[in-house]
Amino acid sequence: MRTFPKSVALLIVLIFTINLISCSSNDDAILEQNTSSHKIYFNDQTYQISGGFFEYSGNYNQYSMALFPSGLTIDANDYTINGGNWYLEIELATIDNTIEGTYKCGVDVEGYFIDNAQFIDDELQPGKEVSDLNKSGTLTINKLGSEYEFIYNAVDDKGIPFTAYYKGPFMQR
């Protein structure tokens, strides 16, 4: 049996120890993958989405929709909005009485990204920056069981690309 000098044996133990400590589970990567997919990317900024909302607007096949951040609340009793720091508002005209499908921006979809959006008792406060997302692009909505997948690729009125992806539940009124 070959024996190593103490310095080489110590070096081998040190290398194994460093490798063991630097190993990590994939749990962090899985968690990051799940949360990072619920985001808006616009004008070199990333906005994390925490929820979605849609309602039938009362007109034939017309829906109002929104995606919003954590910190913004919608009261389930009267749908009063409070809080927030941004808000994505969408008006959608469908062919039939469902929100599922692919729609053309500026034709079937009118979208507005409101940055610096702060709501107090359902009133949008001053200081907001509104970007019109109707120049070109598509909105695709898929229903996956009890969740919706929301894929929005558009260009705003200044030519800046806008992308949003959310997969999860939508509150419905």
N, C-alpha and C positions, 0 to 999 in steps of 0.2 A: 504494500500500500504506500502510495506516495504522500508525503507530508509537505505542507506549504509552510514557508516561513511565517511568523506571526504577523508581519506587516501585510503580506498578501492575504492571509486569512481574515484579517481585520478589514481590509479593503473589500473583499467579497461580501462579508456581513454588512458592511456599510452600503454597498450597492443594492443588496436585497432589501435592506431596511428602507432606503429611499424609494425604491420601486413600490414597495408595499404601501408606504404612506401616500405616495402620489396617485395610487389607484383610487378611483371613485366609482360609485355605481352609476347607472344610467338614469336613476330617478330624477336628478336635476335636469338632464337633457330632455326627458319626457315632459316634465313640468314646464320648462321653458318653451318647448314646442307647442304645447297646448295653449299657453297664454299669448305667445307671440303671434299666433295665427289670427287672433282677434284684434286686428289693427287697421288703422287708416294710415296711409303714407301719402303726404301731400306737402309740397314746397319744402323739401328737405327736413320735414318733421315727421315723427311717428306718434300716433295717437292710439292709446289702448282702448278698445271697445269693451264695455261691460254688459251691455244689453241692447235689446231692440224692441220696437213697439210698432204695431200697425192697427189701423182702424178703417172700416168702410166709411167713406166720406158722405154717403147719402145720395150721391149721384150714381148713375148707371156705371158699374164696373170701375169706379174711382176709389183709390185708397190713399191714405196718408200714412207715411212710414217715417221712422226715425231710428238712428243708431246713436248711442250716447255713452259717456264715460262713467267710471265709478265716481261717486260724489254727487251725481245728479239723481234725484228721486222722482218717481211718478207715483202719486197716490192712487192706489187701486180702486178707491171708492169714487173719487171725482176726477181723476186723471190730472190733478194739479201738478205742475212741474216746479221743482226747486233745486237750486244748486247748479253745479256744472262749471265747465270751463270751455267746452266746445259742444256742438250739436250738429248732426247731419239730418237734414229734413228732406223728404222726398214725396213728391206727388206722382202717383202711378195710375195710368189708364190701361186697363187690361182688356183683352178680347172677350174673355168669359168671366165668370164670377169667382176667380181664384187669383192669388198673387204669384203663383208659380209660372215660370217661363223666362224667356230672354227678351229684353226690351231695349229699344234704341233711345239713347239720351237726346233730349231736345224734341223728341216726337212723342213717345209713350211715357218718358220719365223726365220730370223736372226736379233737379237736385240742387240743394243749397247747403254748402258747408259754412257753418257759423262759428268762427273762432272768437275767443274772448266772450263766449256766450255764458251769461249768468242769469238764471231765472229766479225771480222772487214771486211766489204765488201765481205762477203761470205767466208772468209778465217778463219779457226779454228786456234786460237792462241795457242802457246806453253803453257805447264803447265797443260794440261788436264789429267784426270784419266779416262780411258776407262774400263768399265766392260762388259764382254762378257756374254750375257743373253741366251745362247743357250744350256745349259746343259740339262734342262728339263722344262716342263710346257706347258701352252697353251695361245693363244691369241684368244679372241672372239670379233668379231665386229658385232654389230647389227645396222641396219638402222631403226630409229624411226622418221618417217616423214622427216623433213629436217635436222635432227641431227643424229649423230652416237653415239653409246654407245661402249666404248672401255674398255675391261676387260683383263688385262695382268697379268698372274701369272707365274713366272719363277724362276729359280735358276741360279746364275752367276757361272763363272768358278772356284770360290773359295768356292762354296757351300752356299752362302748367298742368302736368299729368296728375291725376288723382286716382288712387286705388284703395279699395276697402275690401276686407274679407272678414266675415263673421259666420260662425256655425254654432247655433245654440237656440234656446227658446226665444220666442217673440211674445211679448205681452200683446193680447188682442182685446180690443174694445168692441 
